[in-house]
């Protein structure tokens, strides 16, 4: 299993990695463009490199 990398949808800055099985909602401020992003994580096996949606 590999970690999932979450990217900013606006500037494609790499935001953070999550481990498989992580679920729930995360709110994060992009360190580059400073927009607030909300990420909803699915079941681990469905996660893949992911552009955060607002
Ligand atoms: Zn950004």
mmCIF file of the protein (N, C-alpha, C, O) and its ligand, coordinates in Angstrom:
data_MODEL
# 
_entry.id   MODEL 
# 
loop_
_entity.id 
_entity.type 
_entity.pdbx_number_of_molecules 
1 polymer     1 
2 non-polymer 1 
# 
_entity_poly.entity_id                      1 
_entity_poly.type                           'polypeptide(L)' 
_entity_poly.nstd_linkage                   no 
_entity_poly.nstd_monomer                   no 
_entity_poly.pdbx_seq_one_letter_code       
;(UNK)(UNK)(UNK)(UNK)(UNK)(UNK)(UNK)(UNK)(UNK)(UNK)(UNK)(UNK)(UNK)(UNK)(UNK)(UNK)
(UNK)(UNK)(UNK)(UNK)(UNK)(UNK)(UNK)(UNK)(UNK)(UNK)(UNK)(UNK)(UNK)(UNK)(UNK)(UNK)
(UNK)(UNK)(UNK)(UNK)(UNK)(UNK)(UNK)(UNK)(UNK)(UNK)(UNK)(UNK)(UNK)(UNK)(UNK)(UNK)
(UNK)(UNK)(UNK)(UNK)(UNK)(UNK)
;
_entity_poly.pdbx_seq_one_letter_code_can   XXXXXXXXXXXXXXXXXXXXXXXXXXXXXXXXXXXXXXXXXXXXXXXXXXXXXX 
_entity_poly.pdbx_strand_id                 A 
# 
loop_
_entity_poly_seq.entity_id 
_entity_poly_seq.num 
_entity_poly_seq.mon_id 
_entity_poly_seq.hetero 
1 1  UNK n 
1 2  UNK n 
1 3  UNK n 
1 4  UNK n 
1 5  UNK n 
1 6  UNK n 
1 7  UNK n 
1 8  UNK n 
1 9  UNK n 
1 10 UNK n 
1 11 UNK n 
1 12 UNK n 
1 13 UNK n 
1 14 UNK n 
1 15 UNK n 
1 16 UNK n 
1 17 UNK n 
1 18 UNK n 
1 19 UNK n 
1 20 UNK n 
1 21 UNK n 
1 22 UNK n 
1 23 UNK n 
1 24 UNK n 
1 25 UNK n 
1 26 UNK n 
1 27 UNK n 
1 28 UNK n 
1 29 UNK n 
1 30 UNK n 
1 31 UNK n 
1 32 UNK n 
1 33 UNK n 
1 34 UNK n 
1 35 UNK n 
1 36 UNK n 
1 37 UNK n 
1 38 UNK n 
1 39 UNK n 
1 40 UNK n 
1 41 UNK n 
1 42 UNK n 
1 43 UNK n 
1 44 UNK n 
1 45 UNK n 
1 46 UNK n 
1 47 UNK n 
1 48 UNK n 
1 49 UNK n 
1 50 UNK n 
1 51 UNK n 
1 52 UNK n 
1 53 UNK n 
1 54 UNK n 
# 
loop_
_struct_asym.id 
_struct_asym.entity_id 
A 1 
B 2 
# 
loop_
_chem_comp.id 
_chem_comp.type 
_chem_comp.mon_nstd_flag 
UNK 'L-peptide linking' . 
ZN  non-polymer         . 
# 
_pdbx_entity_nonpoly.entity_id   2 
_pdbx_entity_nonpoly.name        ? 
_pdbx_entity_nonpoly.comp_id     ZN 
# 
_pdbx_nonpoly_scheme.asym_id         B 
_pdbx_nonpoly_scheme.entity_id       2 
_pdbx_nonpoly_scheme.mon_id          ZN 
_pdbx_nonpoly_scheme.ndb_seq_num     1 
_pdbx_nonpoly_scheme.pdb_seq_num     101 
_pdbx_nonpoly_scheme.auth_seq_num    101 
_pdbx_nonpoly_scheme.pdb_mon_id      ZN 
_pdbx_nonpoly_scheme.auth_mon_id     ZN 
_pdbx_nonpoly_scheme.pdb_strand_id   A 
_pdbx_nonpoly_scheme.pdb_ins_code    . 
# 
loop_
_atom_site.group_PDB 
_atom_site.id 
_atom_site.type_symbol 
_atom_site.label_atom_id 
_atom_site.label_alt_id 
_atom_site.label_comp_id 
_atom_site.label_asym_id 
_atom_site.label_entity_id 
_atom_site.label_seq_id 
_atom_site.pdbx_PDB_ins_code 
_atom_site.Cartn_x 
_atom_site.Cartn_y 
_atom_site.Cartn_z 
_atom_site.occupancy 
_atom_site.B_iso_or_equiv 
_atom_site.pdbx_formal_charge 
_atom_site.auth_seq_id 
_atom_site.auth_comp_id 
_atom_site.auth_asym_id 
_atom_site.auth_atom_id 
_atom_site.pdbx_PDB_model_num 
ATOM   1   N  N  . UNK A 1 1  ? 0.847   -1.192 0.000  1.00 0.00 ? 1   UNK A N  1 
ATOM   2   C  CA . UNK A 1 1  ? 0.000   0.000  0.000  1.00 0.00 ? 1   UNK A CA 1 
ATOM   3   C  C  . UNK A 1 1  ? 0.883   1.242  0.000  1.00 0.00 ? 1   UNK A C  1 
ATOM   4   O  O  . UNK A 1 1  ? 1.966   1.265  0.584  1.00 0.00 ? 1   UNK A O  1 
ATOM   5   N  N  . UNK A 1 2  ? 0.397   2.242  -0.654 1.00 0.00 ? 2   UNK A N  1 
ATOM   6   C  CA . UNK A 1 2  ? 1.166   3.480  -0.747 1.00 0.00 ? 2   UNK A CA 1 
ATOM   7   C  C  . UNK A 1 2  ? 0.357   4.642  -0.207 1.00 0.00 ? 2   UNK A C  1 
ATOM   8   O  O  . UNK A 1 2  ? -0.872  4.601  -0.165 1.00 0.00 ? 2   UNK A O  1 
ATOM   9   N  N  . UNK A 1 3  ? 1.055   5.656  0.197  1.00 0.00 ? 3   UNK A N  1 
ATOM   10  C  CA . UNK A 1 3  ? 0.390   6.845  0.704  1.00 0.00 ? 3   UNK A CA 1 
ATOM   11  C  C  . UNK A 1 3  ? -0.274  7.604  -0.442 1.00 0.00 ? 3   UNK A C  1 
ATOM   12  O  O  . UNK A 1 3  ? 0.135   7.504  -1.599 1.00 0.00 ? 3   UNK A O  1 
ATOM   13  N  N  . UNK A 1 4  ? -1.290  8.353  -0.094 1.00 0.00 ? 4   UNK A N  1 
ATOM   14  C  CA . UNK A 1 4  ? -1.964  9.215  -1.047 1.00 0.00 ? 4   UNK A CA 1 
ATOM   15  C  C  . UNK A 1 4  ? -1.461  10.643 -0.851 1.00 0.00 ? 4   UNK A C  1 
ATOM   16  O  O  . UNK A 1 4  ? -1.369  11.138 0.272  1.00 0.00 ? 4   UNK A O  1 
ATOM   17  N  N  . UNK A 1 5  ? -1.146  11.276 -1.944 1.00 0.00 ? 5   UNK A N  1 
ATOM   18  C  CA . UNK A 1 5  ? -0.705  12.657 -1.874 1.00 0.00 ? 5   UNK A CA 1 
ATOM   19  C  C  . UNK A 1 5  ? -1.839  13.584 -2.285 1.00 0.00 ? 5   UNK A C  1 
ATOM   20  O  O  . UNK A 1 5  ? -2.471  13.392 -3.324 1.00 0.00 ? 5   UNK A O  1 
ATOM   21  N  N  . UNK A 1 6  ? -2.081  14.571 -1.471 1.00 0.00 ? 6   UNK A N  1 
ATOM   22  C  CA . UNK A 1 6  ? -3.143  15.537 -1.737 1.00 0.00 ? 6   UNK A CA 1 
ATOM   23  C  C  . UNK A 1 6  ? -2.512  16.821 -2.274 1.00 0.00 ? 6   UNK A C  1 
ATOM   24  O  O  . UNK A 1 6  ? -1.556  17.354 -1.709 1.00 0.00 ? 6   UNK A O  1 
ATOM   25  N  N  . UNK A 1 7  ? -3.078  17.298 -3.381 1.00 0.00 ? 7   UNK A N  1 
ATOM   26  C  CA . UNK A 1 7  ? -2.585  18.517 -4.005 1.00 0.00 ? 7   UNK A CA 1 
ATOM   27  C  C  . UNK A 1 7  ? -3.648  19.604 -3.982 1.00 0.00 ? 7   UNK A C  1 
ATOM   28  O  O  . UNK A 1 7  ? -4.847  19.327 -4.015 1.00 0.00 ? 7   UNK A O  1 
ATOM   29  N  N  . UNK A 1 8  ? -3.190  20.827 -3.927 1.00 0.00 ? 8   UNK A N  1 
ATOM   30  C  CA . UNK A 1 8  ? -4.089  21.965 -4.039 1.00 0.00 ? 8   UNK A CA 1 
ATOM   31  C  C  . UNK A 1 8  ? -4.722  21.992 -5.427 1.00 0.00 ? 8   UNK A C  1 
ATOM   32  O  O  . UNK A 1 8  ? -4.037  21.808 -6.433 1.00 0.00 ? 8   UNK A O  1 
ATOM   33  N  N  . UNK A 1 9  ? -6.026  22.221 -5.475 1.00 0.00 ? 9   UNK A N  1 
ATOM   34  C  CA . UNK A 1 9  ? -6.686  22.250 -6.781 1.00 0.00 ? 9   UNK A CA 1 
ATOM   35  C  C  . UNK A 1 9  ? -6.398  23.525 -7.545 1.00 0.00 ? 9   UNK A C  1 
ATOM   36  O  O  . UNK A 1 9  ? -6.604  23.583 -8.757 1.00 0.00 ? 9   UNK A O  1 
ATOM   37  N  N  . UNK A 1 10 ? -5.929  24.541 -6.855 1.00 0.00 ? 10  UNK A N  1 
ATOM   38  C  CA . UNK A 1 10 ? -5.720  25.831 -7.512 1.00 0.00 ? 10  UNK A CA 1 
ATOM   39  C  C  . UNK A 1 10 ? -4.315  25.965 -8.078 1.00 0.00 ? 10  UNK A C  1 
ATOM   40  O  O  . UNK A 1 10 ? -4.131  26.379 -9.222 1.00 0.00 ? 10  UNK A O  1 
ATOM   41  N  N  . UNK A 1 11 ? -3.343  25.616 -7.279 1.00 0.00 ? 11  UNK A N  1 
ATOM   42  C  CA . UNK A 1 11 ? -1.960  25.849 -7.696 1.00 0.00 ? 11  UNK A CA 1 
ATOM   43  C  C  . UNK A 1 11 ? -1.143  24.563 -7.766 1.00 0.00 ? 11  UNK A C  1 
ATOM   44  O  O  . UNK A 1 11 ? 0.033   24.587 -8.127 1.00 0.00 ? 11  UNK A O  1 
ATOM   45  N  N  . UNK A 1 12 ? -1.764  23.452 -7.423 1.00 0.00 ? 12  UNK A N  1 
ATOM   46  C  CA . UNK A 1 12 ? -1.117  22.146 -7.470 1.00 0.00 ? 12  UNK A CA 1 
ATOM   47  C  C  . UNK A 1 12 ? 0.055   22.006 -6.504 1.00 0.00 ? 12  UNK A C  1 
ATOM   48  O  O  . UNK A 1 12 ? 0.922   21.148 -6.669 1.00 0.00 ? 12  UNK A O  1 
ATOM   49  N  N  . UNK A 1 13 ? 0.057   22.847 -5.522 1.00 0.00 ? 13  UNK A N  1 
ATOM   50  C  CA . UNK A 1 13 ? 1.016   22.664 -4.441 1.00 0.00 ? 13  UNK A CA 1 
ATOM   51  C  C  . UNK A 1 13 ? 0.736   21.342 -3.739 1.00 0.00 ? 13  UNK A C  1 
ATOM   52  O  O  . UNK A 1 13 ? -0.419  20.982 -3.511 1.00 0.00 ? 13  UNK A O  1 
ATOM   53  N  N  . UNK A 1 14 ? 1.789   20.629 -3.402 1.00 0.00 ? 14  UNK A N  1 
ATOM   54  C  CA . UNK A 1 14 ? 1.609   19.412 -2.616 1.00 0.00 ? 14  UNK A CA 1 
ATOM   55  C  C  . UNK A 1 14 ? 1.289   19.804 -1.184 1.00 0.00 ? 14  UNK A C  1 
ATOM   56  O  O  . UNK A 1 14 ? 2.041   20.543 -0.549 1.00 0.00 ? 14  UNK A O  1 
ATOM   57  N  N  . UNK A 1 15 ? 0.180   19.309 -0.688 1.00 0.00 ? 15  UNK A N  1 
ATOM   58  C  CA . UNK A 1 15 ? -0.285  19.737 0.627  1.00 0.00 ? 15  UNK A CA 1 
ATOM   59  C  C  . UNK A 1 15 ? 0.147   18.784 1.730  1.00 0.00 ? 15  UNK A C  1 
ATOM   60  O  O  . UNK A 1 15 ? 0.766   19.199 2.710  1.00 0.00 ? 15  UNK A O  1 
ATOM   61  N  N  . UNK A 1 16 ? -0.177  17.519 1.572  1.00 0.00 ? 16  UNK A N  1 
ATOM   62  C  CA . UNK A 1 16 ? 0.191   16.536 2.590  1.00 0.00 ? 16  UNK A CA 1 
ATOM   63  C  C  . UNK A 1 16 ? -0.044  15.140 2.049  1.00 0.00 ? 16  UNK A C  1 
ATOM   64  O  O  . UNK A 1 16 ? -0.666  14.952 1.003  1.00 0.00 ? 16  UNK A O  1 
ATOM   65  N  N  . UNK A 1 17 ? 0.456   14.190 2.769  1.00 0.00 ? 17  UNK A N  1 
ATOM   66  C  CA . UNK A 1 17 ? 0.232   12.783 2.431  1.00 0.00 ? 17  UNK A CA 1 
ATOM   67  C  C  . UNK A 1 17 ? -0.674  12.168 3.485  1.00 0.00 ? 17  UNK A C  1 
ATOM   68  O  O  . UNK A 1 17 ? -0.638  12.550 4.654  1.00 0.00 ? 17  UNK A O  1 
ATOM   69  N  N  . UNK A 1 18 ? -1.467  11.234 3.068  1.00 0.00 ? 18  UNK A N  1 
ATOM   70  C  CA . UNK A 1 18 ? -2.261  10.471 4.021  1.00 0.00 ? 18  UNK A CA 1 
ATOM   71  C  C  . UNK A 1 18 ? -1.951  8.995  3.843  1.00 0.00 ? 18  UNK A C  1 
ATOM   72  O  O  . UNK A 1 18 ? -1.573  8.546  2.761  1.00 0.00 ? 18  UNK A O  1 
ATOM   73  N  N  . UNK A 1 19 ? -2.117  8.265  4.907  1.00 0.00 ? 19  UNK A N  1 
ATOM   74  C  CA . UNK A 1 19 ? -1.876  6.827  4.832  1.00 0.00 ? 19  UNK A CA 1 
ATOM   75  C  C  . UNK A 1 19 ? -3.174  6.134  4.433  1.00 0.00 ? 19  UNK A C  1 
ATOM   76  O  O  . UNK A 1 19 ? -4.258  6.663  4.675  1.00 0.00 ? 19  UNK A O  1 
ATOM   77  N  N  . UNK A 1 20 ? -3.073  4.960  3.826  1.00 0.00 ? 20  UNK A N  1 
ATOM   78  C  CA . UNK A 1 20 ? -4.283  4.223  3.442  1.00 0.00 ? 20  UNK A CA 1 
ATOM   79  C  C  . UNK A 1 20 ? -5.179  3.974  4.644  1.00 0.00 ? 20  UNK A C  1 
ATOM   80  O  O  . UNK A 1 20 ? -4.710  3.682  5.744  1.00 0.00 ? 20  UNK A O  1 
ATOM   81  N  N  . UNK A 1 21 ? -6.466  4.095  4.412  1.00 0.00 ? 21  UNK A N  1 
ATOM   82  C  CA . UNK A 1 21 ? -7.418  3.882  5.484  1.00 0.00 ? 21  UNK A CA 1 
ATOM   83  C  C  . UNK A 1 21 ? -7.855  5.153  6.172  1.00 0.00 ? 21  UNK A C  1 
ATOM   84  O  O  . UNK A 1 21 ? -8.794  5.134  6.969  1.00 0.00 ? 21  UNK A O  1 
ATOM   85  N  N  . UNK A 1 22 ? -7.203  6.243  5.884  1.00 0.00 ? 22  UNK A N  1 
ATOM   86  C  CA . UNK A 1 22 ? -7.612  7.518  6.464  1.00 0.00 ? 22  UNK A CA 1 
ATOM   87  C  C  . UNK A 1 22 ? -8.953  7.938  5.878  1.00 0.00 ? 22  UNK A C  1 
ATOM   88  O  O  . UNK A 1 22 ? -9.151  7.905  4.663  1.00 0.00 ? 22  UNK A O  1 
ATOM   89  N  N  . UNK A 1 23 ? -9.855  8.327  6.740  1.00 0.00 ? 23  UNK A N  1 
ATOM   90  C  CA . UNK A 1 23 ? -11.172 8.747  6.274  1.00 0.00 ? 23  UNK A CA 1 
ATOM   91  C  C  . UNK A 1 23 ? -11.571 10.018 6.982  1.00 0.00 ? 23  UNK A C  1 
ATOM   92  O  O  . UNK A 1 23 ? -10.998 10.396 8.003  1.00 0.00 ? 23  UNK A O  1 
ATOM   93  N  N  . UNK A 1 24 ? -12.567 10.665 6.415  1.00 0.00 ? 24  UNK A N  1 
ATOM   94  C  CA . UNK A 1 24 ? -13.098 11.852 7.062  1.00 0.00 ? 24  UNK A CA 1 
ATOM   95  C  C  . UNK A 1 24 ? -12.816 13.114 6.274  1.00 0.00 ? 24  UNK A C  1 
ATOM   96  O  O  . UNK A 1 24 ? -12.340 13.075 5.139  1.00 0.00 ? 24  UNK A O  1 
ATOM   97  N  N  . UNK A 1 25 ? -13.123 14.236 6.909  1.00 0.00 ? 25  UNK A N  1 
ATOM   98  C  CA . UNK A 1 25 ? -12.956 15.509 6.236  1.00 0.00 ? 25  UNK A CA 1 
ATOM   99  C  C  . UNK A 1 25 ? -11.825 16.282 6.872  1.00 0.00 ? 25  UNK A C  1 
ATOM   100 O  O  . UNK A 1 25 ? -11.677 16.323 8.093  1.00 0.00 ? 25  UNK A O  1 
ATOM   101 N  N  . UNK A 1 26 ? -11.040 16.886 6.023  1.00 0.00 ? 26  UNK A N  1 
ATOM   102 C  CA . UNK A 1 26 ? -9.908  17.687 6.477  1.00 0.00 ? 26  UNK A CA 1 
ATOM   103 C  C  . UNK A 1 26 ? -10.042 19.074 5.847  1.00 0.00 ? 26  UNK A C  1 
ATOM   104 O  O  . UNK A 1 26 ? -10.383 19.209 4.672  1.00 0.00 ? 26  UNK A O  1 
ATOM   105 N  N  . UNK A 1 27 ? -9.773  20.075 6.635  1.00 0.00 ? 27  UNK A N  1 
ATOM   106 C  CA . UNK A 1 27 ? -9.758  21.429 6.111  1.00 0.00 ? 27  UNK A CA 1 
ATOM   107 C  C  . UNK A 1 27 ? -8.342  21.949 6.267  1.00 0.00 ? 27  UNK A C  1 
ATOM   108 O  O  . UNK A 1 27 ? -7.750  21.868 7.343  1.00 0.00 ? 27  UNK A O  1 
ATOM   109 N  N  . UNK A 1 28 ? -7.816  22.476 5.197  1.00 0.00 ? 28  UNK A N  1 
ATOM   110 C  CA . UNK A 1 28 ? -6.421  22.905 5.211  1.00 0.00 ? 28  UNK A CA 1 
ATOM   111 C  C  . UNK A 1 28 ? -6.271  24.177 4.394  1.00 0.00 ? 28  UNK A C  1 
ATOM   112 O  O  . UNK A 1 28 ? -6.962  24.383 3.396  1.00 0.00 ? 28  UNK A O  1 
ATOM   113 N  N  . UNK A 1 29 ? -5.365  25.013 4.835  1.00 0.00 ? 29  UNK A N  1 
ATOM   114 C  CA . UNK A 1 29 ? -5.061  26.221 4.082  1.00 0.00 ? 29  UNK A CA 1 
ATOM   115 C  C  . UNK A 1 29 ? -3.794  25.968 3.277  1.00 0.00 ? 29  UNK A C  1 
ATOM   116 O  O  . UNK A 1 29 ? -2.769  25.549 3.815  1.00 0.00 ? 29  UNK A O  1 
ATOM   117 N  N  . UNK A 1 30 ? -3.885  26.226 2.001  1.00 0.00 ? 30  UNK A N  1 
ATOM   118 C  CA . UNK A 1 30 ? -2.720  26.035 1.150  1.00 0.00 ? 30  UNK A CA 1 
ATOM   119 C  C  . UNK A 1 30 ? -1.638  27.035 1.529  1.00 0.00 ? 30  UNK A C  1 
ATOM   120 O  O  . UNK A 1 30 ? -1.897  28.230 1.674  1.00 0.00 ? 30  UNK A O  1 
ATOM   121 N  N  . UNK A 1 31 ? -0.432  26.530 1.687  1.00 0.00 ? 31  UNK A N  1 
ATOM   122 C  CA . UNK A 1 31 ? 0.670   27.394 2.110  1.00 0.00 ? 31  UNK A CA 1 
ATOM   123 C  C  . UNK A 1 31 ? 1.168   28.274 0.974  1.00 0.00 ? 31  UNK A C  1 
ATOM   124 O  O  . UNK A 1 31 ? 1.922   29.221 1.198  1.00 0.00 ? 31  UNK A O  1 
ATOM   125 N  N  . UNK A 1 32 ? 0.752   27.966 -0.221 1.00 0.00 ? 32  UNK A N  1 
ATOM   126 C  CA . UNK A 1 32 ? 1.254   28.699 -1.388 1.00 0.00 ? 32  UNK A CA 1 
ATOM   127 C  C  . UNK A 1 32 ? 0.261   29.759 -1.858 1.00 0.00 ? 32  UNK A C  1 
ATOM   128 O  O  . UNK A 1 32 ? 0.620   30.930 -1.984 1.00 0.00 ? 32  UNK A O  1 
ATOM   129 N  N  . UNK A 1 33 ? -0.982  29.360 -2.118 1.00 0.00 ? 33  UNK A N  1 
ATOM   130 C  CA . UNK A 1 33 ? -1.969  30.331 -2.609 1.00 0.00 ? 33  UNK A CA 1 
ATOM   131 C  C  . UNK A 1 33 ? -2.925  30.781 -1.512 1.00 0.00 ? 33  UNK A C  1 
ATOM   132 O  O  . UNK A 1 33 ? -3.728  31.689 -1.726 1.00 0.00 ? 33  UNK A O  1 
ATOM   133 N  N  . UNK A 1 34 ? -2.848  30.163 -0.355 1.00 0.00 ? 34  UNK A N  1 
ATOM   134 C  CA . UNK A 1 34 ? -3.575  30.566 0.848  1.00 0.00 ? 34  UNK A CA 1 
ATOM   135 C  C  . UNK A 1 34 ? -5.090  30.445 0.715  1.00 0.00 ? 34  UNK A C  1 
ATOM   136 O  O  . UNK A 1 34 ? -5.835  31.133 1.413  1.00 0.00 ? 34  UNK A O  1 
ATOM   137 N  N  . UNK A 1 35 ? -5.533  29.590 -0.160 1.00 0.00 ? 35  UNK A N  1 
ATOM   138 C  CA . UNK A 1 35 ? -6.950  29.296 -0.220 1.00 0.00 ? 35  UNK A CA 1 
ATOM   139 C  C  . UNK A 1 35 ? -7.265  28.162 0.753  1.00 0.00 ? 35  UNK A C  1 
ATOM   140 O  O  . UNK A 1 35 ? -6.431  27.300 1.029  1.00 0.00 ? 35  UNK A O  1 
ATOM   141 N  N  . UNK A 1 36 ? -8.490  28.193 1.259  1.00 0.00 ? 36  UNK A N  1 
ATOM   142 C  CA . UNK A 1 36 ? -8.930  27.129 2.150  1.00 0.00 ? 36  UNK A CA 1 
ATOM   143 C  C  . UNK A 1 36 ? -9.483  25.982 1.313  1.00 0.00 ? 36  UNK A C  1 
ATOM   144 O  O  . UNK A 1 36 ? -10.324 26.180 0.436  1.00 0.00 ? 36  UNK A O  1 
ATOM   145 N  N  . UNK A 1 37 ? -8.994  24.786 1.600  1.00 0.00 ? 37  UNK A N  1 
ATOM   146 C  CA . UNK A 1 37 ? -9.433  23.607 0.869  1.00 0.00 ? 37  UNK A CA 1 
ATOM   147 C  C  . UNK A 1 37 ? -10.053 22.620 1.831  1.00 0.00 ? 37  UNK A C  1 
ATOM   148 O  O  . UNK A 1 37 ? -9.563  22.425 2.943  1.00 0.00 ? 37  UNK A O  1 
ATOM   149 N  N  . UNK A 1 38 ? -11.130 22.003 1.398  1.00 0.00 ? 38  UNK A N  1 
ATOM   150 C  CA . UNK A 1 38 ? -11.746 20.932 2.177  1.00 0.00 ? 38  UNK A CA 1 
ATOM   151 C  C  . UNK A 1 38 ? -11.576 19.636 1.407  1.00 0.00 ? 38  UNK A C  1 
ATOM   152 O  O  . UNK A 1 38 ? -11.902 19.545 0.223  1.00 0.00 ? 38  UNK A O  1 
ATOM   153 N  N  . UNK A 1 39 ? -11.069 18.657 2.091  1.00 0.00 ? 39  UNK A N  1 
ATOM   154 C  CA . UNK A 1 39 ? -10.806 17.367 1.474  1.00 0.00 ? 39  UNK A CA 1 
ATOM   155 C  C  . UNK A 1 39 ? -11.672 16.326 2.159  1.00 0.00 ? 39  UNK A C  1 
ATOM   156 O  O  . UNK A 1 39 ? -11.639 16.188 3.381  1.00 0.00 ? 39  UNK A O  1 
ATOM   157 N  N  . UNK A 1 40 ? -12.442 15.597 1.375  1.00 0.00 ? 40  UNK A N  1 
ATOM   158 C  CA . UNK A 1 40 ? -13.213 14.476 1.904  1.00 0.00 ? 40  UNK A CA 1 
ATOM   159 C  C  . UNK A 1 40 ? -12.542 13.188 1.458  1.00 0.00 ? 40  UNK A C  1 
ATOM   160 O  O  . UNK A 1 40 ? -12.419 12.918 0.263  1.00 0.00 ? 40  UNK A O  1 
ATOM   161 N  N  . UNK A 1 41 ? -12.119 12.415 2.412  1.00 0.00 ? 41  UNK A N  1 
ATOM   162 C  CA . UNK A 1 41 ? -11.370 11.189 2.109  1.00 0.00 ? 41  UNK A CA 1 
ATOM   163 C  C  . UNK A 1 41 ? -12.310 9.992  2.082  1.00 0.00 ? 41  UNK A C  1 
ATOM   164 O  O  . UNK A 1 41 ? -13.163 9.820  2.953  1.00 0.00 ? 41  UNK A O  1 
ATOM   165 N  N  . UNK A 1 42 ? -12.128 9.182  1.065  1.00 0.00 ? 42  UNK A N  1 
ATOM   166 C  CA . UNK A 1 42 ? -12.942 7.987  0.911  1.00 0.00 ? 42  UNK A CA 1 
ATOM   167 C  C  . UNK A 1 42 ? -12.266 6.813  1.612  1.00 0.00 ? 42  UNK A C  1 
ATOM   168 O  O  . UNK A 1 42 ? -11.249 6.964  2.289  1.00 0.00 ? 42  UNK A O  1 
ATOM   169 N  N  . UNK A 1 43 ? -12.860 5.652  1.429  1.00 0.00 ? 43  UNK A N  1 
ATOM   170 C  CA . UNK A 1 43 ? -12.211 4.453  1.934  1.00 0.00 ? 43  UNK A CA 1 
ATOM   171 C  C  . UNK A 1 43 ? -10.827 4.325  1.312  1.00 0.00 ? 43  UNK A C  1 
ATOM   172 O  O  . UNK A 1 43 ? -10.607 4.696  0.158  1.00 0.00 ? 43  UNK A O  1 
ATOM   173 N  N  . UNK A 1 44 ? -9.916  3.802  2.088  1.00 0.00 ? 44  UNK A N  1 
ATOM   174 C  CA . UNK A 1 44 ? -8.514  3.816  1.725  1.00 0.00 ? 44  UNK A CA 1 
ATOM   175 C  C  . UNK A 1 44 ? -8.214  3.290  0.333  1.00 0.00 ? 44  UNK A C  1 
ATOM   176 O  O  . UNK A 1 44 ? -7.395  3.861  -0.386 1.00 0.00 ? 44  UNK A O  1 
ATOM   177 N  N  . UNK A 1 45 ? -8.865  2.213  -0.046 1.00 0.00 ? 45  UNK A N  1 
ATOM   178 C  CA . UNK A 1 45 ? -8.484  1.607  -1.311 1.00 0.00 ? 45  UNK A CA 1 
ATOM   179 C  C  . UNK A 1 45 ? -8.902  2.465  -2.505 1.00 0.00 ? 45  UNK A C  1 
ATOM   180 O  O  . UNK A 1 45 ? -8.428  2.253  -3.621 1.00 0.00 ? 45  UNK A O  1 
ATOM   181 N  N  . UNK A 1 46 ? -9.784  3.428  -2.270 1.00 0.00 ? 46  UNK A N  1 
ATOM   182 C  CA . UNK A 1 46 ? -10.214 4.283  -3.380 1.00 0.00 ? 46  UNK A CA 1 
ATOM   183 C  C  . UNK A 1 46 ? -9.394  5.568  -3.473 1.00 0.00 ? 46  UNK A C  1 
ATOM   184 O  O  . UNK A 1 46 ? -9.480  6.302  -4.458 1.00 0.00 ? 46  UNK A O  1 
ATOM   185 N  N  . UNK A 1 47 ? -8.613  5.823  -2.454 1.00 0.00 ? 47  UNK A N  1 
ATOM   186 C  CA . UNK A 1 47 ? -7.808  7.040  -2.506 1.00 0.00 ? 47  UNK A CA 1 
ATOM   187 C  C  . UNK A 1 47 ? -6.659  6.871  -3.485 1.00 0.00 ? 47  UNK A C  1 
ATOM   188 O  O  . UNK A 1 47 ? -6.052  5.806  -3.598 1.00 0.00 ? 47  UNK A O  1 
ATOM   189 N  N  . UNK A 1 48 ? -6.393  7.933  -4.168 1.00 0.00 ? 48  UNK A N  1 
ATOM   190 C  CA . UNK A 1 48 ? -5.219  7.981  -5.030 1.00 0.00 ? 48  UNK A CA 1 
ATOM   191 C  C  . UNK A 1 48 ? -4.804  9.441  -5.082 1.00 0.00 ? 48  UNK A C  1 
ATOM   192 O  O  . UNK A 1 48 ? -5.428  10.296 -4.453 1.00 0.00 ? 48  UNK A O  1 
ATOM   193 N  N  . UNK A 1 49 ? -3.779  9.712  -5.813 1.00 0.00 ? 49  UNK A N  1 
ATOM   194 C  CA . UNK A 1 49 ? -3.342  11.104 -5.897 1.00 0.00 ? 49  UNK A CA 1 
ATOM   195 C  C  . UNK A 1 49 ? -4.542  11.973 -6.242 1.00 0.00 ? 49  UNK A C  1 
ATOM   196 O  O  . UNK A 1 49 ? -5.299  11.670 -7.164 1.00 0.00 ? 49  UNK A O  1 
ATOM   197 N  N  . UNK A 1 50 ? -4.698  13.008 -5.524 1.00 0.00 ? 50  UNK A N  1 
ATOM   198 C  CA . UNK A 1 50 ? -5.999  13.634 -5.391 1.00 0.00 ? 50  UNK A CA 1 
ATOM   199 C  C  . UNK A 1 50 ? -5.860  15.131 -5.417 1.00 0.00 ? 50  UNK A C  1 
ATOM   200 O  O  . UNK A 1 50 ? -5.035  15.706 -4.708 1.00 0.00 ? 50  UNK A O  1 
ATOM   201 N  N  . UNK A 1 51 ? -6.684  15.767 -6.250 1.00 0.00 ? 51  UNK A N  1 
ATOM   202 C  CA . UNK A 1 51 ? -6.768  17.214 -6.230 1.00 0.00 ? 51  UNK A CA 1 
ATOM   203 C  C  . UNK A 1 51 ? -7.894  17.608 -5.299 1.00 0.00 ? 51  UNK A C  1 
ATOM   204 O  O  . UNK A 1 51 ? -9.048  17.237 -5.512 1.00 0.00 ? 51  UNK A O  1 
ATOM   205 N  N  . UNK A 1 52 ? -7.564  18.348 -4.283 1.00 0.00 ? 52  UNK A N  1 
ATOM   206 C  CA . UNK A 1 52 ? -8.556  18.729 -3.290 1.00 0.00 ? 52  UNK A CA 1 
ATOM   207 C  C  . UNK A 1 52 ? -9.673  19.538 -3.927 1.00 0.00 ? 52  UNK A C  1 
ATOM   208 O  O  . UNK A 1 52 ? -9.440  20.404 -4.771 1.00 0.00 ? 52  UNK A O  1 
ATOM   209 N  N  . UNK A 1 53 ? -10.878 19.237 -3.506 1.00 0.00 ? 53  UNK A N  1 
ATOM   210 C  CA . UNK A 1 53 ? -12.032 20.002 -3.970 1.00 0.00 ? 53  UNK A CA 1 
ATOM   211 C  C  . UNK A 1 53 ? -12.464 20.952 -2.881 1.00 0.00 ? 53  UNK A C  1 
ATOM   212 O  O  . UNK A 1 53 ? -12.299 20.678 -1.692 1.00 0.00 ? 53  UNK A O  1 
ATOM   213 N  N  . UNK A 1 54 ? -13.017 22.069 -3.298 1.00 0.00 ? 54  UNK A N  1 
ATOM   214 C  CA . UNK A 1 54 ? -13.485 23.031 -2.315 1.00 0.00 ? 54  UNK A CA 1 
ATOM   215 C  C  . UNK A 1 54 ? -14.847 22.606 -1.796 1.00 0.00 ? 54  UNK A C  1 
ATOM   216 O  O  . UNK A 1 54 ? -15.426 23.288 -0.949 1.00 0.00 ? 54  UNK A O  1 
HETATM 217 ZN ZN . ZN  B 2 .  ? -2.737  26.377 -3.523 1.00 0.00 ? 101 ZN  A ZN 1 
# 
